[in-house]
């Protein structure tokens, strides 16, 4: 499957192996990935394994998840994703933007377009997103796109560090 999304400033297309250099820059940066569950990826091999998995998923007729490269003026600045449950009726949103492009509204713009894709094309009935309680920018983005706090009592243990922290879950039911 191939799919593109566009906004006034951004172009989004399937993330793939050819994006290795740009993805590795932000996914290996400690500041950029401070609150990311599976990151950082310190080696290019780790990043390549991830991109191979994503590329394989895009080849399916009916993917279980969609990882889009976020492109600004021809340059990859991050990625947005929606991961579907087994029934493919609930989508979990995710995003990461290279820190050089923070505070310019790109994440919000990209995730709003992804939200529309999930609702109108994937026909999900609910959207969710999770974040570390300390990630103020992330939960503010969730609120900006219309998600509301569902739970502040969850926890997450980061696989790489072993640190356990409170996790926030935001959601939106689509009528």
Secondary structure, 3 states (H helix, E strand, C coil): CCCCEECCCEEEEECCHHHHHHHHHHHCCCCCCCCCCCCCCCCHHHHHHHHHHHHHHHCCCCCCEEEEEEEECCEEEEEEEEEECCCCCEEEEEEEECHHHCCCCHHHHHHHHHHHHHHHCCCCCEEEEEEECCCHHHHHHHHHCCCEEEEEEEEEECCCCCCEEEEEEEEEECC
